[in-house]
Amino acid sequence: MGYVAIKGGGNAIAGAAAATEFLRTNQSLHDAAAQPLAINAVGHQLCRLVDRIVSEGGVYHPTYAALAIKQSLGDALEAAFALRAWRSTMPRLTATPVLDTSRMRLIRRISSAFKDIPGGQMLGSTPDYALRMLRMELLDESPEIFRAFARDWLKGFADDVDADLPDSFPKVMDALRAEGLLPPVDKDRIREAFDITREPLVFPVPRSAALATMARAETGSLLAMAYTNMRGYGDIHPTVAELRVGYLPLLLPHPVTGELAEIGEALITECEVLAMYGADDNGGIPTFGIGYGACFGHNEVKAISMAILDRALQKGMKDGPSNPSEDPEFVLLHVDGIESMGFASHYKMPHYVTFQSDLDRLRTTQSKAGASQ
């Protein structure tokens, strides 16, 4: 594809950037009380958007995710692009060992497969049971209202909290596996995780490459792909065995002793689904199929969609894809929002040479068609 260079466009490009910055700052001209949007305000009041950006940006840095949202005027794709670009400039110092998600400090935990689960259901923070109606009172909030609600909620929480609440909960899948309803885990089979940031996807790819690709995929793209399977272009029929949201401890070897030490934690969402059962590859004993999804931040729709697609891709890799949601190449090459946005945006770049060629061919074709009539 041919492109042409733009000469003398530096001033125009700088002017376009200045116009964008004016859109971000011009509120102060109309409202004397307007203040720059504080990064911590973005992080707290738009926390679900921040969670989406850290996931799609592929790096857990909520503060810089909030900064990316602010500078991009709330454009989620642009914010994720900026965060991932910053990530690419950072040196890779080390890698954590495989982390145990059963050690998550949970803030939400549910199962749609069972009414009662070990440790109990924990609804936590969710809009699932609220009416999707605009709250008009939010049009005129004040710092006093913020503080009053926070004080009242914390007081009520302190009165009702269960002092015996454990830090972590057992996995629902462990109970099913102990009953023989799931395939056994081959602990002796150690596989090195595929690094999608350093290796290109060359199909067929291992499952770890598919999971890593989906973990930083665009939420809407994953949902659309998974929705095709839900609607009938597939045969997964998932049930959520367990959906967890919480803070996962991050461990690294101590530089002196070599023992694993906790250096921090990251908020993640994890989903495990049960799919249609069938004979496994070891002995032909029927067991449930499993789909897995995990991503940075609190993003349940993404984790569920990822788990559904994980199971669909496993089926497609084993038996051959019977629909697009089971085709690894179709799914994995079309769910990255930054890649998709880049390709769509490149059409805004000059295509004068190629379009001029199209014009010449069309005019010649029309001339020949007219001469033959």
N, C-alpha and C positions, 0 to 999 in steps of 0.2 A: 504494500500500500504506500502510495507516495504522499509526502507532506511538503509544504513549503515553509520556509522561515519567514517570520514576521519581522520586518525592519522598522525601527523607530517606534516600537510599541511599548517601550519601557515606561514612559510617562502615563500611558493609558492603563497599564497594569497596576502601577502604583496608585493611580486614581481610583481604580476599582477596589483595591484593598482599603484605601482611605474611606470610600463610601460605605464599605461593610462595617468599618470601625465606627463610622458616624451613626449607623443604624443601632449599634450597640450602646452608644453613649448619649444619643440625642434626647432621651427622656428628661435629662436634667434641664433642657431648655423649656419644657412644658410643666415640669413639676419641681419646684424649688426644694422639696423635701426628699427628692429621689437620691438614693445612695447606690454606689456600685454594688453589684451582687457579690456578696461575700462567698468565698469558696466553702466555708463551713456551712453556710446556708444551703448551697447547692447539695453538699454532701448529706445533709440531714433531711431537708424537705423534698429533695428529688432523689432520694436514696435508691429507689428502684431503677431509675434511669442510670445512676452511677453504677449500680450492679451490672446492668446490661453492658455498659461501656467497658468495664474491667474484664468482662467475659469475652466480648468480641475483640477487644484490643489485645487480649492474650497476655496480660500482665496485671498482677494484683497490686494496684496502687490507687486506692479510692481518691486520694487528694488530687493526683494528677488527672484522674478521670473527671473529677469535678471541674478542674481547670480546662480540660478539653471541651467539656460541655459549654462552659462560659465563653470561650473564645470562638466556638463554632456556632454561637447563637442558638444552641439547643438542637442542632442537626446531629442525630445519633450516629449516622454513618461517618460524617466528617470527624466527629469526636473520637470514634473508635479508630479511624485512620490516623489521626494525630497521635493517639496514645500508642498505637502499634509502631508508628514511625519512631517515636521516642524510645520505645523498647529496643528497637533494632540498633540503637547507638550505645546501649549499655553492655558492658563486658559480662560474660558468663563466668562466675567465679567458682561455682560448685553446683552440685545437684543433691537434692534430698533423697533418702532411701524411699522405698515404697511406704506410703502413709496409710495408717489403719483408720478408716472412717468410722469404725465403731467407737472410737475415742472422741468423736465430735462433741463439743459442748452445745447441746441442742437448744434451739429457740422455737422449733416447730417440728412436729413429727406426726404423720398420719398414715393410715393404711385403709384402702378401700376393699381389701380382700377379707379382712376380719374385723368384727366389731370390737373384740377384746384382743389386745396384743400385749406381750410381755413389757411391763413398764407403763402401759396405757397410752392412749392417744393424747397428743398435745397440739391444740389448735394454733396457739401462738398468734402472730400477726398475719392476718389474711383478709382480703376483701371478698372472699368467696360467699359469705353469708349476708353481705350488705346489698341494699338496693343500689342499682347503678343510676343514681339520680344526682344532679348537680346540687352541691351544698352552697346555697346562695350566701350563707353567713360568712363564707370564706372570702367574699369580696371585700370585706372590711374587717380585717383582723388587726390586733394590736399586740405588742410585746406582753402587755399585762394579761391578755387572754391566754397567750402561750404559757406563761409561767403558772397561771392559776390552774390550767388543766393538768400540767405536768405535776404540780404539787398534789392535787387531788388524786391523780392516778397512782402516784408513788405511795401515798398514804394508804389507799385502799389495797394496793398490792402488798405492802408490808404487813397489813393485817391478815391477808388471806394466804400468803405464801406458805407452802409446805416446807418446813425446815428439813424434812427427810428426803427432799427431791434429789435424786442422784445426779452426778455430773454427766453420765452417759447411760445409754440404754442398749439392751441386746438387740441384735438384728432379727427381724421377722424371718428373713431367708434362712438363718441358721436353724431355726426350729423346723422349717420345711425340709431342709437338707438332712437333718438328723432323722427325719421320718422316711427318708429315701425318696422323696417326691421331686428332688432336684438332682441334676447330675453331680457326681462327687467332684471335689476340687483336687486336681493333681498338683500337690504341693512340691513334688520333685521336679516338675517341669518349669524351669525358670526361663522367661523370655525377656530379652532386652526391648524396652519400649522404643517405638519408632519416633524419631525426632523430626516432625514436619517442618521445623524452622531451619533445618540443615540439610534435609534430604528431600528430593522431589518425589511426588506421588507417581510411582510406576506400577501400573496394575498388572496382576492382582496385588493388593496391599494387605498387610496384616491387620488384625482387628484393632490393635493399638493405634495404628495410623488413622483408621476410620474414627475412633473415639476422640483422638486428639484434634482431628479436623473439625468434628462436630462440636467439640468443647468451645472452640472460638468462632464458630459459625454465627451468622446473623440469625437472630431469634425468629424473625418472620419467615425466613427461608426454610429453616428447620420445621417450623410449624406447618408451612404449606406442603412440604414433602410428606410429613407424617400424616397430615390430614387426608392426602390422597389414599393412604393405606387405611385410615379409619373409615373412609367412605366406601371402600370395597375394592380398591385397586391393590389388593393384598389380602392376607389371611392371618393377621397377627392376633387380633381380638385381645388386646392386653388388659390385664388387671393390675392396678398399682399395689404391689405387695407392701412397699414402704416408700414414703417420700420424706426426706430429711432436709432440714435447713439448720445450719449451725456453724460453729467456728471449729475448724480442723487444726489441731496442733501441728506446727511445722518443726521437724526434727533435723538436726545436723550433728555430725560427729564433733565431739569436743576436740579442739586442736592439741590438747595435751594428753588427755586420757583416752581419747578415741571413742568414749561412750556417747550414745545419742543424748542430746540435750535439746530441750524445747527453746526455740529462738523467737517464737511468735505464733500467730494463728491467722487463718484466712477464712472469711465467710464463704461457704459453698452451699450449693443445693445438690442433693443426690437423690436419684430415683431408680428403683429396681422394679421392673414389671415382670409379671408371669404371662406367658403366651400359651398358645395351643400346645397341648402335649403331643409327644410322639416318641418313637423308639430312639434311644441315643446311639452313639457310635460304638459303645463298649458293652456288648452283650445283648443289645436289643431290648433292655428294660425300659418301658415307657416312663418318661419324666416330663415335667413342665419345661418349656423353653424359657430362657431368661434374656431380658433386655436391660441394658444399663446406661444411665446417663448421669453426668456430673459436670458442673460448671461453676465458675467463680460467681459469687454474689447470690442474692436471693432472686432466683428466676425459675419458678416452678414450671411454667409452660415450656421453656427451653429444655429443662431436664427431662420432662415427660416425653417431649417430641424426640429428643435424642435417644431415649431408651426404646421407644417404638421403632425408630429407624435402625438402631443397633440390632435389634432382633430381626428386622426385615432383611438387613444386609447379611447377617449370618445365614439366614435361609437362602438368600440369593447366591452367596459364595459357595454354599454346599450343593444346592440342587440346580443352580442356574436361575437367573432372574426371570420371573414371569410377569413383572410389571416394573415401572420405573423406580418405585420406592425400594425395590430389592436389587437394583443395579448399582454397585459401588461407584462406578465411573460416573454415572448420571447424577447420583446424589452428591458425592463428595466434591465434584468439580463445579457444583452450582449452588452451594449453600454459604459460601464465604461472601459476606456483604461487601467487604472492601474490594475484593477482586471484581465482584459484579458491578459495584459503583464505578470502579476505575474504567471498566470496559464501556459502560454506558456513558460516562463523562467524556471519554476520548472522542466521542462523536461531535463534541462541541469544539474540538480543535480543527484547524484549517484542513480541509480536504479539497482544496481548489484543483489540484492536479487530477485526482481521480474523478472528480465530478465533471471536470472539463472533458475528460476522455469519454465519460458516459454521454455527455451532451453531443459530442462529435459522432459517436456511434449511433445514437438515436436519430440525429438529423440525417445521417447517411442512410440508415434503414428506412426512414420515412420517405426520403427522396427516391430510393429504389422502389419502394412499394407504390409510390405515386406514379412512377414511370411505367410500371407494369400494368396499370389499370387503364 
